[in-house]
Amino acid sequence: MKMAMPGQYIDEIARLIMIHDDPYVGIPIDTEDKNGIALRAADRSYVPSVVSFYKDFLNYKDDKDPKRRALTPEQFVKQRIAFFGLEDVVGGVTPEDAHLIRLNEGGRVEKPYTPVDKEIIAQMLLNRRGEVYDIAIFQQPVIENFASRIEEFIWKEMKWLIDKAREHASSRVVL
């Protein structure tokens, strides 16, 4: 069944897509733009998710920068904690880890936009920290062990996110 979408919604969706990555080039999202903040918060909340975190970690292994290629899983978690400015919430980042911040997308820090995405991002980073310290997933046989554990992590996180969405459904932003 086809449904027509009013033009104002199409225009708003196009606007949001155009601005959602503006912070990467130094243009802040207007704090009065509720839809822009909601989309940016959702977009940023994906970064520490199981799928995105391990994809990014593996991509670092092919990076041109030898310092990024050399990151351990533990260092990568610390780098992400610092990127989101959540050292005080998640912990585990020490002054000796300052060099990791410079490897964060040009040394940027982009804190969560709302209390909800702060909670979600912090919990995901705590999950990733627990996973990478679970040395068993990085031992041999790596592929078989990692694959079975990652499936477990994905299901656990998706259930938690669905529960969190239900909990906050009444405060959602509507176009």
Secondary structure, DSSP 8 states (H G I E B T S, - for coil): ------HHHHHHHHHHHHHTTGGGGT----TT-HHHHHHHHHHHHHTTSHHHHHHHHHHHTT-SSHHHHT--HHHHHHHHHHHTT-HHHH----GGGHHHHTTSGGG-----SSHHHHHHHHHHHHHHHHHHH-GGGGSSSHHHHHHHHHHHHHHHHHHHHHHHHHHTGGG----
